[in-house]
Amino acid sequence: KAYVYLPQIEKENTLRQLASGFLERVFDGALDEYLVHALGSRKVSKDELEVLEEMIAAARSKNAHRTARKKKGKSP
């Protein structure tokens, strides 16, 4: 009889939780310090840099949207 095992938590959620816990425990939540060490530890490919730039742009946009909502007196 064969058994099929399925994860109870999706891979992305698991990776997000692990990364968040690592960031908090090792770098006391300082994302900039983590990135300095991570990016300095090896050569970063052009594709990886493009992904990082897209993520930064998305984070800036999200933060700008939150700031605009707060100025209008709305909660996020």
Stockholm file with secondary structure:
# STOCKHOLM 1.0

chainA/1-76         KAYVYLPQIEKENTLRQLASGFLERVFDGALDEYLVHALGSRKVSKDELEVLEEMIAAARSKNAHRTARKKKGKSP
#=GR chainA/1-76 SS CCCCCCCSSCHHHHHHHHHHHHHHHHHTTCHHHHHHHHHHSSCCCHHHHHHHHHHHHHHHHHHHHHHHHHHTTCCC
#=GC SS_cons        CCCCCCCSSCHHHHHHHHHHHHHHHHHTTCHHHHHHHHHHSSCCCHHHHHHHHHHHHHHHHHHHHHHHHHHTTCCC
//
